[in-house]
Amino acid sequence: MFFEPNKRDRSILKHDPFKALIAPRPVGWISSRDREGRINLAPYSFFNAFSGDPPIVGFCSEGEKDSLTFARDSGEFVWNMATYDLRFQMSETSAPLARGDSEFNHAGLTMAPSELVKAPRVKESPAQLECKVTQITQLVDMNGGITPRFLCMGQVIGIHIDDRFIADGIVQIPLMKPIARCGYQDYTVLDRVFSIKRPEGAGNREGGG
């Protein structure tokens, strides 16, 4: 099957498969605080790491939602790892609450203070990244047309990891059971990993990794 994204046969593909194909994607569970002290917590389907040195992560907001506007206002945000144990609470934080209403309270989560930014962390999450906004870019299409999508990038300036998940100097990611987005209403859980020895010098090639 081949189709152009805006011309798919909806009698065959009722729902857009694009998000399902780019999978799994880390959940961008973003907590933010504006200058007035209002707090927001929301999950983002488009989130990832973009650089290791300096460590930079980013989330894409479809429209100027609170996470974006709060991060723009304060210059800060926090990424919280969404896990299998927190899957329902994570989902509840996507509810369309009025600005100023607490997603933390709505989902039964606890705010924990950060060390270097004012935005709070999700205490129940096993790992969090404190970030300073480095750039916010409004996305354009191939014809230069402006879209209502905004990519918010942040440099990680502080990392929190629950000590229970560190052994022999290695973070035991499978024990954390982070969840990832798979499109539609689907998620997956990372509960096992495997290793592959890369070719000698592969880390020096374009793309790194």
RAZINOR-V417749 format. One record per run of one state. SS is the DSSP state (H for helix, E for strand, L for the rest). FROM is the first residue (numbers start at 1). LEN is the number of residues. If there is no record, write none. Layout:
{{SS/FROM/LEN} {SS/FROM/LEN}}
This chain:
{{L/1/4} {H/5/3} {L/8/10} {H/18/4} {L/22/3} {E/25/2} {L/27/1} {E/28/6} {L/34/5} {E/39/6} {L/45/2} {E/47/6} {L/53/2} {E/55/8} {L/63/3} {H/66/9} {L/75/1} {E/76/5} {L/81/2} {E/83/1} {H/84/9} {L/93/10} {H/103/5} {L/108/3} {E/111/2} {L/113/8} {E/121/2} {L/123/4} {E/127/14} {L/141/5} {E/146/16} {L/162/1} {H/163/3} {E/166/2} {L/168/2} {E/170/2} {L/172/1} {H/173/4} {L/177/1} {E/178/4} {L/182/5} {E/187/3} {L/190/12} {H/202/3} {L/205/5}}
